[in-house]
């Protein structure tokens, strides 16, 4: 497969996952999210879409760098499998938190997401250092989101 096509697919996958999960992410006026208590340091709603878009693009580039590498197939397949797992967990956090309005369930799920991202970073670093570094802002944002999820859970139990 041509590298240009691999790059397009790699970036499109997380963008499609993010776009699809946004259907569960209702935060506007009159939404459940507006009715729950949030900490003072909760970012304004408009911050999330641009941040996630940038992170999804970086995740896609990271995937592309691993996919196009000359590393052994077994090593690449394991790394890409964890990338897929973290992508699925990423989607389901939004569904659990916003769609199902299960703050505690989302807190458990985001821990699993964080762990999957961490493992993905380790596996990617063995193939392409830049691909691993491209995921550092993502795990940082998910760490912040986990703290935010915890604070919201504490405020709304």
C-alpha positions in Angstrom: 0.0 0.0 0.0 1.3 3.5 -0.8 2.5 5.6 2.1 0.2 8.5 1.1 -2.8 6.1 1.4 -1.5 4.8 4.7 -1.1 8.3 6.0 -4.7 9.3 5.0 -6.2 6.1 6.6 -4.1 6.6 9.7 -5.3 10.1 10.3 -8.9 9.4 9.2 -9.5 6.6 11.7 -9.1 8.6 14.8 -11.0 11.6 13.3 -13.9 9.3 12.4 -13.9 7.8 15.8 -13.9 11.2 17.4 -16.6 12.5 15.1 -18.7 9.4 15.8 -18.3 9.7 19.6 -19.3 13.3 19.5 -22.9 12.3 18.9 -23.0 11.2 22.5 -21.2 14.3 23.7 -24.1 16.6 24.4 -22.9 19.5 26.6 -25.0 22.4 25.4 -27.8 24.3 27.2 -30.3 22.0 28.9 -28.0 19.0 28.6 -27.4 16.5 31.5 -23.8 17.8 31.5 -24.9 21.3 32.3 -27.0 20.1 35.2 -24.2 18.3 37.1 -21.7 20.0 39.4 -18.2 20.5 37.9 -15.0 21.9 39.5 -14.1 25.5 39.1 -11.1 24.4 36.9 -13.4 22.7 34.4 -12.4 24.1 30.9 -15.1 25.9 28.9 -16.9 23.6 26.4 -15.4 25.2 23.4 -11.9 24.0 24.4 -12.6 20.3 23.9 -13.3 20.1 20.1 -10.1 21.8 19.0 -7.9 20.0 21.5 -9.4 16.6 20.6 -9.1 17.3 16.9 -5.3 18.1 17.3 -4.8 15.0 19.4 -6.7 12.8 17.0 -4.5 14.0 14.1 -1.3 13.4 16.2 -2.6 9.9 17.1 -3.1 9.3 13.4 0.4 10.5 12.5 1.8 8.2 15.2 -0.1 5.2 13.8 1.2 6.1 10.3 4.8 6.2 11.5 4.5 2.7 13.0 2.5 1.3 10.1 5.1 2.4 7.5 8.1 1.4 9.5 10.4 -1.5 8.5 10.0 -3.1 11.9 9.1 -6.8 12.0 5.4 -7.4 11.4 4.9 -9.1 14.7 6.2 -6.1 16.6 4.1 -3.7 14.5 1.0 -5.8 14.8 1.3 -5.8 18.6 1.8 -2.1 18.7 -1.1 -1.4 16.3 -3.3 -3.8 18.2 -2.8 -1.7 21.4 -3.4 1.5 19.4 -6.7 0.0 18.3 -7.6 -1.0 21.8 -6.9 2.5 23.2 -9.0 3.9 20.3 -12.0 1.7 21.2 -11.6 2.7 24.8 -11.4 6.3 23.8 -14.7 6.0 22.0 -16.4 4.2 24.9 -15.4 6.7 27.5 -17.5 9.3 25.7 -20.4 6.9 25.4 -20.2 5.8 29.1 -19.8 9.4 30.5 -22.1 11.4 28.2 -24.3 8.8 26.6 -25.0 6.6 29.7 -24.3 9.4 32.2 -22.3 7.0 34.3 -19.6 9.1 35.9 -18.2 6.3 38.1 -18.2 3.8 35.2 -16.4 6.4 33.0 -13.8 6.9 35.8 -13.0 3.1 35.7 -13.0 3.1 31.9 -10.6 6.1 31.7 -8.2 4.3 33.9 -8.2 1.4 31.4 -7.8 4.0 28.6 -4.8 5.6 30.3 -3.2 2.2 30.8 -3.8 1.3 27.1 -2.3 4.6 25.9 0.7 4.0 28.2 1.3 0.6 26.8 0.9 1.9 23.2 3.5 4.6 23.9 6.0 1.9 25.1 5.3 -0.3 22.1 5.5 2.6 19.7 8.8 3.8 21.2 10.4 0.5 20.3 9.4 1.1 16.6 9.6 4.9 16.1 10.5 7.4 18.9 8.6 10.2 17.3 5.4 8.1 17.1 5.7 7.6 20.9 6.3 11.3 21.6 3.3 12.2 19.4 1.1 10.3 22.0 2.5 12.2 25.0 0.1 15.2 24.7 -2.7 12.6 24.4 -1.9 10.8 27.6 -1.4 14.1 29.3 -4.8 15.3 28.2 -6.4 12.0 29.2 -4.6 12.3 32.6 -6.3 15.7 33.0 -9.6 14.3 31.9 -9.3 11.5 34.4 -8.7 14.1 37.2 -11.7 16.0 35.9 -13.8 12.8 35.8 -12.8 12.1 39.4 -13.6 15.6 40.5 -17.0 15.4 38.8 -17.7 12.0 40.4 -16.8 13.5 43.8 -19.1 16.4 43.4 -22.0 14.4 42.2 -22.1 11.2 44.3 
